[in-house]
Amino acid sequence: MKNETKNFSRSFTSQPKPEQHIYLYCIESQRLIPIPIGSEIPSIITWASNDSSLYFATIQSNPSNDDDHLNNDEWKDVIQHRQWKPSDETKDFAGNIRESATRPDGGVYILGQVGTNVQIYTQQSSKKYTILQHGLDGICESISLSSSPHKNSTIAFVYSSYAQAKEVYVVDSIKQLESAKVITNENRLFTEHNLPRVKTFKWTSDKDDCAIEELLHYPPGKFKSTNLPLLVLIHSGPHAPNLNQFQLSTDTWGSLAATDGKDIHSGVHRLIQDGIVDLNRLAVVGYSYGGFLNNWLITQTTNFKAALSGSGSVDYVSALGTMKFPPLIDYLMGGFPWDTSDIYAKLSPIYQLDKVRTPTLIVTGEVGIRVPPGQNFMLERARHYLGVPVQLLIFPTERHSFRNNPWHGKIKVREELKWLNKYGHQN
C-alpha cells in the first residue's frame, strides 16, 4: 500500500485526505498495479476465493459527530478489481468489523463486534444484508476456512469468553456454530482454578441518556454479592471496547475525558445506588488512553481512594508536540491549541491537579514514544508539590507496552496490588 501524496497529514480534520491505493505486484511483469480505493486507510485486506475481488475494511479517520458511528469500521469490496471501482459492502452493519474470510461459494464471513460480543456474520453480496450466524456468546477470532469448493467447507476459529479461555473450535457448517467442537486444550490450567464470574452491567448515561454496556467481574465465590470493593478498569483506545473474552494482561488493565469520564461517573453512581459496591472502597485504573481518563477523573471527584495511572497524559498541548500519534490530540480537542485553547485548558488535567486528593501510583516505560514518559513525570512532580501520596515507577528499556523483560510485568502488577491494598482498602 502506498500513499500517493507528498504532504504528510498530521490532523484528522485540518488537512485534505490524500487518495489511497492498494498495490498489486505482478511477478511476471515485475510491475506494480495501483488500485485506487478512496481516501480511507485500509486495515484488513482479503482476496476473494475466485481471485477477482479484494475485500478490505477501513477505519474512518474523520469520524462524523454521530456518536453511534464514531468507531464503526467501514467494510468495502473492490468488485472486479481490474475495473478499479470500490463499493460499500456492509453499510447495513452497525457494529465494528474486526476480521474477515471469503467463502468458497462467494460472499464473505465477517467477525463483527456488537456490544461486548464478536460473532460471525455472513454476507453473500453487496446487495444482501449481513446475517448473524447464532453461536456462543463471547469472542470469535482468527477465522479460517478449508479450501473445499463445497458449500459446507470446514470452518475453524478461536473462541473465548469471560468463562472460557481461548481454544480452537471447528464446525463442518456455519449452521453448527452453537455446537462447535473444541479441538485444543492449551489453557486447561485455568479450568482447575476458581476464577471470577462475570455478568453484563447496563446503565443509562446521566449526560446524554445513551445506553452503556460494561462487564462486572466478581471476586471468586462472591458472584452477585453486595457491598463489594470496586476497581474501575478504564479501556484504552481511545475507542477500544471491553469485550466478553478471557484475557490476561500485565500492561493494560482493561469524545475525550469530559464525555467518557462523566459516563464512568454515572456508572459508578448506579452501582452504589444498587448496593453492589461500597462507596468507601472505590479505586480506578487506566493505561494509555485509559490513563488519560484516569488522570482527568481524579481531578473531578474525591470518591476514589486509590488510582493506578499508566502511560497517560496530563498536558495535551505538550502531548500534541511529543506524542507518536499527534492527530489523536488534534481530533479529540477539536483542533490545535491556537484554535481551541479554551478546550485544551479545560480538559488538560495539569490545570486542575490542585483538586486531586487520590493517592496515585504511576507507571511508564523509559523509552516510550506513543505517550512520552515526560507526561508521567509532570503528573508525579505536581502531586509531590501538592503533598498528595504518589509514586512513579519507570521501567528501563520498555516502550508503551512492556515486552522486553517479563519480570517488569510481574513487578508492575505486584506494586499495583500493594498500592490498592494500602490506599484503596481492597484485598
C-alpha positions, 0 to 999 in steps of 0.5 A, spaced: 500 500 500 502 506 498 500 513 499 500 517 493 501 524 496 507 528 498 504 532 504 504 528 510 497 529 514 498 530 521 490 532 523 484 528 522 480 534 520 485 540 518 488 537 512 485 534 505 485 526 505 490 524 500 487 518 495 489 511 497 491 505 493 492 498 494 498 495 490 498 489 486 505 486 484 505 482 478 511 477 478 511 476 471 511 483 469 515 485 475 510 491 475 506 494 480 498 495 479 495 501 483 488 500 485 485 506 487 480 505 493 478 512 496 481 516 501 480 511 507 486 507 510 485 500 509 486 495 515 484 488 513 485 486 506 482 479 503 482 476 496 476 473 494 476 465 493 475 466 485 481 471 485 477 477 482 475 481 488 479 484 494 475 485 500 478 490 505 475 494 511 477 501 513 477 505 519 474 512 518 479 517 520 474 523 520 469 520 524 462 524 523 459 527 530 454 521 530 456 518 536 453 511 534 458 511 528 464 514 531 468 507 531 464 503 526 469 500 521 467 501 514 467 494 510 468 495 502 469 490 496 473 492 490 468 488 485 472 486 479 478 489 481 481 490 474 475 495 473 478 499 479 471 501 482 470 500 490 463 499 493 460 499 500 459 492 502 456 492 509 453 499 510 447 495 513 452 493 519 452 497 525 457 494 529 465 494 528 468 489 523 474 486 526 476 480 521 474 477 515 474 470 510 471 469 503 467 463 502 468 458 497 461 459 494 462 467 494 460 472 499 464 473 505 464 471 513 465 477 517 467 477 525 463 483 527 463 486 534 456 488 537 456 490 544 461 486 548 460 480 543 464 478 536 460 473 532 460 471 525 456 474 520 455 472 513 454 476 507 453 473 500 453 480 496 453 487 496 446 487 495 444 482 501 444 484 508 449 481 513 446 475 517 448 473 524 450 466 524 447 464 532 453 461 536 456 462 543 456 468 546 463 471 547 469 472 542 470 469 535 477 470 532 482 468 527 477 465 522 479 460 517 476 456 512 478 449 508 479 450 501 473 445 499 469 448 493 463 445 497 458 449 500 459 446 507 467 447 507 470 446 514 470 452 518 475 453 524 476 459 529 478 461 536 473 462 541 473 465 548 469 468 553 469 471 560 468 463 562 472 460 557 479 461 555 481 461 548 481 454 544 480 452 537 473 450 535 471 447 528 464 446 525 463 442 518 457 448 517 456 455 519 449 452 521 453 448 527 456 454 530 452 453 537 455 446 537 462 447 535 467 442 537 473 444 541 479 441 538 485 444 543 486 444 550 492 449 551 489 453 557 486 447 561 490 450 567 485 455 568 479 450 568 482 447 575 482 454 578 476 458 581 476 464 577 471 470 577 464 470 574 462 475 570 455 478 568 453 484 563 452 491 567 447 496 563 446 503 565 443 509 562 448 515 561 446 521 566 449 526 560 446 524 554 441 518 556 445 513 551 445 506 553 452 503 556 454 496 556 460 494 561 462 487 564 462 486 572 467 481 574 466 478 581 471 476 586 471 468 586 465 465 590 462 472 591 458 472 584 452 477 585 454 479 592 453 486 595 457 491 598 463 489 594 470 493 593 470 496 586 476 497 581 474 501 575 478 498 569 478 504 564 479 501 556 484 504 552 483 506 545 481 511 545 475 507 542 477 500 544 471 496 547 471 491 553 469 485 550 466 478 553 473 474 552 478 471 557 484 475 557 490 476 561 494 482 561 500 485 565 500 492 561 493 494 560 488 493 565 482 493 561 469 524 545 475 525 550 475 525 558 469 530 559 464 525 555 467 518 557 469 520 564 462 523 566 459 516 563 464 512 568 461 517 573 454 515 572 456 508 572 459 508 578 453 512 581 448 506 579 452 501 582 452 504 589 445 506 588 444 498 587 448 496 593 453 492 589 459 496 591 461 500 597 462 507 596 468 507 601 472 502 597 472 505 590 479 505 586 480 506 578 485 504 573 487 506 566 493 505 561 494 509 555 488 512 553 485 509 559 490 513 563 488 519 560 481 518 563 484 516 569 488 522 570 482 527 568 477 523 573 481 524 579 481 531 578 473 531 578 471 527 584 474 525 591 470 518 591 476 514 589 481 512 594 486 509 590 488 510 582 493 506 578 495 511 572 499 508 566 502 511 560 497 517 560 497 524 559 496 530 563 498 536 558 495 535 551 498 541 548 505 538 550 502 531 548 500 534 541 508 536 540 511 529 543 506 524 542 507 518 536 500 519 534 499 527 534 492 527 530 489 523 536 490 530 540 488 534 534 481 530 533 479 529 540 480 537 542 477 539 536 483 542 533 490 545 535 491 549 541 491 556 537 484 554 535 481 551 541 485 553 547 479 554 551 478 546 550 485 544 551 485 548 558 479 545 560 480 538 559 488 538 560 488 535 567 495 539 569 490 545 570 486 542 575 491 537 579 490 542 585 483 538 586 486 531 586 486 528 593 487 520 590 493 517 592 496 515 585 501 510 583 504 511 576 507 507 571 511 508 564 516 505 560 523 509 559 523 509 552 516 510 550 514 514 544 506 513 543 505 517 550 512 520 552 514 518 559 515 526 560 507 526 561 508 521 567 513 525 570 509 532 570 503 528 573 508 525 579 512 532 580 505 536 581 502 531 586 509 531 590 508 539 590 501 538 592 503 533 598 498 528 595 501 520 596 504 518 589 509 514 586 512 513 579 515 507 577 519 507 570 521 501 567 528 501 563 528 499 556 520 498 555 516 502 550 508 503 551 507 496 552 512 492 556 515 486 552 522 486 553 523 483 560 517 479 563 519 480 570 517 488 569 510 485 568 510 481 574 513 487 578 508 492 575 502 488 577 505 486 584 506 494 586 499 495 583 496 490 588 500 493 594 498 500 592 490 498 592 491 494 598 494 500 602 490 506 599 484 503 596 482 498 602 481 492 597 484 485 598 
